[in-house]
Amino acid sequence: MIEKKLLKSAFKWQVLNISLQAILQFTFIYISARVLPKEVHGAFAILNALIFVMTISSEGGVSSALIQRKTVNDKHVSIAFYITVLISTVLFIAIFFTAGFISDFYDQKIAVDEIRWASFVFVLMALGKVSESYLIKYFKYKELFISKNVSFLIGNIIGVYIFATLGFGIYALIYGFIITQSINTGIYYFFYRHSLKFDWGKKEFNELFYFGSSFTLLRVVNYLSSQVDKLLIGKFYSVTALSIYEKGQYISKMPAKYVGNTIDSLMFSAFSKIEDTVKKGNYFLLISAGILFSGLYFACLFFFNSDLIVSIILGDNWLDTVPYLQLLSISIPAILLARLGDVVVRSENKMFKSLPVKLAFLILIIASIYVFKDSELLFVTAVVVGCYWLHGAAMFVLSIILLKSNPLKFIKLYALILVLTLLLILKYSSIDLLGLSNIYKIIFNILTDLVLLLGVGLLFRKNPFVIKIKNAVLDLLKKKL
């Protein structure tokens, strides 16, 4: 059994890692938005979406299987390494020779050489995947913290800035990506230097392949559904239009990403340890209420302050992103609910139960964008937001079914969340009437949010539902640690 001290250390480093990554991501988008033109960001959004989906496919799931297995021998490690490298190399070769067709599909919005250089990342990621899996499996979060953040700082921030100022255009982002992954892979291997000797075992191969193949299918569908909008918008609209959409989506997903990472870090292992289904179902409903409110808070914050947020993060040159950010921010609660649903499905080991939902979500987005491809992009964005809400609602219902929960037991709690959300909307919509400058608007928002949260805390500190949420979180933290 893993010692409590080790788990506490891992959790501490994971929180630090998520916090620093948020700061570095903010720095990256702040710099890149100012040193590179919109058309470069739009073209790279297509490349990044392709890389993202292909990378998930290239892993083959076997590295994730290493994490899941209780016992791992040298043959497991060797097979996982060479399968991952083999799949990645095959994908790299396939993309290399089909780059011309991909470029033609996008009407030369992305060049052949750009596609080929970007696809090289598949191989670099594959080389470090087994070492990364080892670090995750044995809670080496300090080492993960070092590798991820050092590589991102050097490649995606310093590297991109230097290449961009030297006039490399889109290659500034491509080379920065390659440098980041090269350093990341090198540090991973430094911390876990597994043998490179090929060691085959049929039994070990079957054990990894069974889990890996099914897990990869689910991940590909899941990640494709999160990237397919950019792949299709890049086809039907200009790269400048895509860059505006992509930046609005990037900012809107920041709270969903980091709150979601916290959900994964805390909830998955804790939920996996709870055997009482009724208790787990109640915990889910209570935690989902808190997650829903946090999502609604960020949605209000981003919707009513979108011009200020865009101006700070991207600069005044990107103010045409504002209406897209406003629309996309409405999807934040739905994305968080879907993320929580994913945790429930995995903790119950019912991943294939979510496959119909994921496939329906993917097909719905593809069909929606294709049907409305001749419409204004802002309208298409609204349709995409609707798809996210359908997906979030479907995952929430699936979680209720799996855990046999009764949401009517907590109807008053959800009503309370609705009231609080209406108060937030009233507060944010009234700020513009004061005619405050940006800096005073920020200060006013921070102070009023603190007062509102403090007032709610004092008013409802003895509310049975609030007490239940607090106790549920504390109980889950105890199980995590």
HELIX and SHEET records of a PDB file:
HELIX    1   1 LYS A    4  VAL A   35  1                                  32    
HELIX    2   2 LYS A   38  GLU A   59  1                                  22    
HELIX    3   3 VAL A   62  GLN A   68  1                                   7    
HELIX    4   4 ASP A   74  PHE A  105  1                                  32    
HELIX    5   5 VAL A  112  SER A  119  1                                   8    
HELIX    6   6 VAL A  121  LYS A  137  1                                  17    
HELIX    7   7 TYR A  141  PHE A  152  1                                  12    
HELIX    8   8 LEU A  153  GLY A  159  3                                   7    
HELIX    9   9 VAL A  160  THR A  165  1                                   6    
HELIX   10  10 ILE A  170  PHE A  191  1                                  22    
HELIX   11  11 LYS A  202  PHE A  236  1                                  35    
HELIX   12  12 VAL A  239  LYS A  273  1                                  35    
HELIX   13  13 THR A  277  PHE A  304  1                                  28    
HELIX   14  14 SER A  306  ILE A  313  1                                   8    
HELIX   15  15 ASP A  316  THR A  321  5                                   6    
HELIX   16  16 VAL A  322  SER A  329  1                                   8    
HELIX   17  17 ILE A  332  SER A  347  1                                  16    
HELIX   18  18 MET A  351  SER A  354  5                                   4    
HELIX   19  19 LEU A  355  VAL A  371  1                                  17    
HELIX   20  20 LEU A  377  LEU A  403  1                                  27    
HELIX   21  21 PRO A  407  PHE A  410  5                                   4    
HELIX   22  22 ILE A  411  ILE A  431  1                                  21    
HELIX   23  23 ASP A  432  LEU A  434  5                                   3    
HELIX   24  24 ASN A  438  LEU A  459  1                                  22    
HELIX   25  25 PRO A  464  LYS A  480  1                                  17    
END                                                                             
